[in-house]
Amino acid sequence: MYRFFIEPADIDLSEGQIRIRGEDVNHIRNALRMKKGEQILLSTGQKDDPVEYLCEIDDIRSDEVVAKILDLQKNARELPADLYLFQAIPKGDRFETVIQKCVELGVHEIVPVISARTIVKLDEKRAVKKAERWRGISLAAAKQSKRSFVPDVQCPVTWADAVETASKLDRVLVPYENAKGISHTRSAIGAIQPGESVGIFIGPEGGFEEKEIAQLEALGAESITLGHRILRTDTASIAVLAMLMLHLERDED
């Protein structure tokens, strides 16, 4: 079943209908060749509106698709804790893979970070352009994984700004090669409760500097290990999100 995101103004609960407009109309008509009577999932893609609508296509027009609401439910696809990924930007296209996979795994927001050892350097113009592309990848991944909203990908931020943002969260985790054993990792992840906000800091190819780890630990961050193997930066972020998903995911009622 396909997922599409719609504007709140296009939801008419009194009539039990939702209108789909924009690029998705052409996608539904010409690419997917969907027909009247087929079912789709719709949501606004906004964090503060986690309602998912199960709908049936009622009419396909040149400029819009009209769908009949069959059912709706809240927080159908989202984890019960908000996970913020602070990812030092890796080289090449690895960050795009991180965005795609972490959106699939349930990340709440992604913050690209310029740490001391980050190799990638972006001026303001390139940073804005990159962020636009990254958000497009997040949108596509959210559709594919049937997320209730589209996780934001910020423009790259400085290390100081990242630490300041993380200081406002309930918990912070940072994989680090000098961290305690895997039992401590299990304990740190197991302590996370539904409703909490959690920051995950992932270093660049050369890892975090010791002073950066010290800054994070000063604000209460837990240093964790991901095992005896050395993971690439893009693998580490996916590994942590998978661990958190397994801990936080709940069975359907």
N, C-alpha and C positions, 0 to 999 in steps of 0.2 A: 504494500500500500504506500502510495507516494505522499510526501509531506510538502506543504507549501506554507509560506508566511504571508500574512495579510495585514492590512491596516485596521486598527480598531474601529475606524469610522465605517468600514465596510461590513461590520457585523450588525445584523438587524435581528435581535433576539425576539422582538415582538412578532416578526414574520417568520422566524425560524430559518433565516437565510443568511448566507455570507456571499459576498461578491469578491471574486478574484480579478485583479486588474494588472496591467503592466506586462513585463516580459514573460511571466508565467502563463499568460493566456496563450501565447504562441507556442510555448513549450508543451502545454496540455493538448492543444489542437493538432499541431503539426509534427512535433517530435515524438510525443508519447501516443498520439492518436487515440486519446481517451474518448469514451462514449458516455452518453446519458445513462445514469444508473450505476456507474462505477463509483466506488468509495475512495475517499481521500481523507487525509488528516490535515487540519488547519490550525494555526496558532499565530499570535501577533509577533512572536519573536522577541518580546520585551521581558526583561527580568521581573518586573513587578506585575506581570500578567501571565502566570504560568498555566493558563487554561488551554487544554487541547480539545478540539472539536472533531468528532467523527462525523463526516458529511458524505452525502451522496450527490453526485453531479446531476443537476436538474435541467440546465440549459447551457449550451456552448455557443457564444456569440462572437462576432469579429473583434469586439473590444473588451469583453468580459466573460467570465464563467460564473454562473449562478449555482450555488450549492445549497442543498437542504441539510439543516443540522439534525443529525440522528441522536447524538449523545455528546456529553462533554464531561471532562473531569480535570481536576487541578493536580499539578505536580506529578503528572503521569510518568514523566521520563527523567526527572531531575534527582540528583543525589540530595540527601537531607542536610548536607553541609556545603558551604561555599568555598571552592578551592581556587586559589589565586596562584598562577604559575609565574614566577619571576625568572625568566630564562635569559641568561647572558647570550647574546646573539651569536650563533655559530657561523662558520664559513659556508659559502655555497648556498645550496637550496635546502639544507638540513632543517632550518627553522620552519620552512613550509610543511615539512613532514611532521615536525613537532606540533604545529597548530592543528593539522588535520587529525592526527591520532589522539591528541589530548582533548579536542572537542568531542570526538567519539567516546572518550572515556569519562566525560562528565565535568571537565574543567569549567569554572565559572567565569574567569577572566584571565587573559594572558598579558603579561607586562614584559616587553623586550627591554633588557637591561644592558647598559654599557658599563661593564666592570673594569677593573684595572688591567686584566689580561685579555679583554675582548679585542679580537683582531679586526673585526668589521668596524669601519668608521663611516658614518652617514652624516652628510650635511642636512640642514633643515628641509630643503626641497626634496631630497632623495628619501628622507625619513617619512615625510608625508605620503609620498608616492608608494613607498614600500608598505606603509600601514594600510593604504587603500587596498592593495593587492592581498595583504594578509587577512583583512576583514572579508574579502571575497572568498578566500579559502575557508575561513570559519563558517561563512554562510553555507557554502556547499557541503561542508562536513556536518553541519547542524541538520540540514535537510536529509542527508543520507542516513544519519543515525537517529533521525526522528526526535531531535531535541525539541523541548518546548520553547526555548529561546535561543538567540544567536549570541554566543559568548563574544565579548568585545576583545579586540586586540589593540592595545594602545600604541601610540607613537613611542619610539625608544626613549627611555628615561635615564637619567644619570644614576650612579650608585647611591648618592645621597638621597635622591628623591625616592628610590626604591625602598631604602631602609626606612624612610619617614612613613611611606605608605604601609609598610609591613608592621610598623610599631602600633598601628591601630587595629590589627587583627588579633583574634583570640589565641592563635597558635602559629608558630613558624617552624618549618622543618628544612634542614639543609644537609643533603648528602655530602659527606666529607671523608676522605681516605683515612684520617686519624680518629674517626669516631669509634665509639664502643662497639661491641659485638652485635650480631644480628638479633639477639634476644632484646637488646635495648631498642632496636628498630621496631620490633613487634610491639613492645610496650608503648613506645611513643605514638605509633599509629593506632594502637588499640585504645588509647586514652581519648582520642578525638570523639566528640559527641555530636549528635544531630543538632543543627542550629548554629554550630560554630563556624567561624571564618578561619580558613587555614591558608597560610602562605607557604609555597614550596620554592626554594631558591636552588637553581641549577647553574653551575659555573660554566665558563667557556672551555675551549679545548685545553688550555693550560691550568684549569682549575681556579678556585678562589685563592687570593693571597691570605696569609694567616691573619693579617689585620682586619680583613673583611669578615672572616669567620668570627673574630673576636667582637666585631661590631654587632653581628647578628646575635651572638650568644649573650651580649650585654643587654639586649632587649628581650631576652628570654627564649631565643630560638633553640631548638633541639637539634644537635648534630647527630646524624644517623648514618649507618653503613648500608650499602646495597649488596653486600656479600663480598666474597674473596676475589671476585673478578673486577677488572677495571673496565667500566662502561664508558662509551662515548657520550658526549654531552646530550645528543639527541636521544640516545637509548635510555639515559638516566631519567629524563623527564617522563618518558612513557612508562618506565618501570615504576616510578613513584606513584603516578596517577593510577596505574593498574592495581597497586597495593591498596591505595585509598578507596578505589571503587569496590574492591572485594570486601573491605571492612565496612563500608558505609551502605552498600546496596541493601535494600530491604525487599522481602517477598511481597508480592501483590496481595492486597486484602482479599 
